[in-house]
């Protein structure tokens, strides 16, 4: 007996029909309830829930200038060591990872 491997199996067809029926019968939330939930979440953030508070501290970062043995990849814009140059074209250097 020949088997058609392109045809869907009967259990797959049944599960597709079942899931379609489940989607049709599912109760979607109305727009007003979604807006209320979002407003409630915004209110909770302003009250002081972790992740929602503002910190008035300044971040201090020391910027180190590019060294003589480093280059900036023209593709990913990361500063890399000269040993990672894969090619140079039109005065622009590309790293090994971008050319990989």
Buried (B, 14 or more C-beta within 10 A) or exposed (E): EEEEEEEEEEEEEEEEEEEEEEEEEEEEEEEEEEEEEEEEEEEEEEEEEEEEEEEEEEEEEEEEEEEEEEBEBBEEEEEBEEEBBBEEEEEEBBBEEBEE
